[in-house]
Amino acid sequence: MDLPCSLDGSCREVVEIDALVRALGNLRHWSGTAASRSSYADDQGRRLFATAGRLREEAWIDSLAAAYRLFEIDAIHDSWIAAGGRPA
């Protein structure tokens, strides 16, 4: 039985799923870190909270980009329009 993708990551979907899982892991980590630092009141604590918040936003953007690539949003949208769907 031949597998459609090798396990070494040479298949586009495997690479993109891995990227999405990693991005979501980073989002979970930085969201938790930001939440735990939200109560810091001193100057250093506020800087730590701001940094965690910025990294959370970057992880959110990375997660959206990875999902966009994996699920081929442009292709789905183009097919929707071609099938007579309303443009957004």
ChimeraX attribute file (.defattr): number of C-alpha atoms within 10 A of each C-alpha:
attribute: neighborCount
match mode: 1-to-1
recipient: residues
	/A:1	3
	/A:2	5
	/A:3	6
	/A:4	7
	/A:5	12
	/A:6	10
	/A:7	9
	/A:8	8
	/A:9	13
	/A:10	10
	/A:11	12
	/A:12	12
	/A:13	14
	/A:14	16
	/A:15	13
	/A:16	18
	/A:17	17
	/A:18	15
	/A:19	19
	/A:20	21
	/A:21	14
	/A:22	16
	/A:23	22
	/A:24	19
	/A:25	14
	/A:26	19
	/A:27	21
	/A:28	14
	/A:29	16
	/A:30	22
	/A:31	19
	/A:32	15
	/A:33	18
	/A:34	19
	/A:35	13
	/A:36	12
	/A:37	19
	/A:38	16
	/A:39	11
	/A:40	13
	/A:41	11
	/A:42	9
	/A:43	9
	/A:44	10
	/A:45	14
	/A:46	15
	/A:47	14
	/A:48	17
	/A:49	21
	/A:50	15
	/A:51	16
	/A:52	22
	/A:53	20
	/A:54	14
	/A:55	19
	/A:56	21
	/A:57	15
	/A:58	16
	/A:59	22
	/A:60	19
	/A:61	14
	/A:62	19
	/A:63	21
	/A:64	15
	/A:65	14
	/A:66	21
	/A:67	19
	/A:68	14
	/A:69	17
	/A:70	18
	/A:71	13
	/A:72	11
	/A:73	12
	/A:74	11
	/A:75	10
	/A:76	11
	/A:77	15
	/A:78	12
	/A:79	12
	/A:80	13
	/A:81	13
	/A:82	11
	/A:83	9
	/A:84	8
	/A:85	11
	/A:86	9
	/A:87	9
	/A:88	5
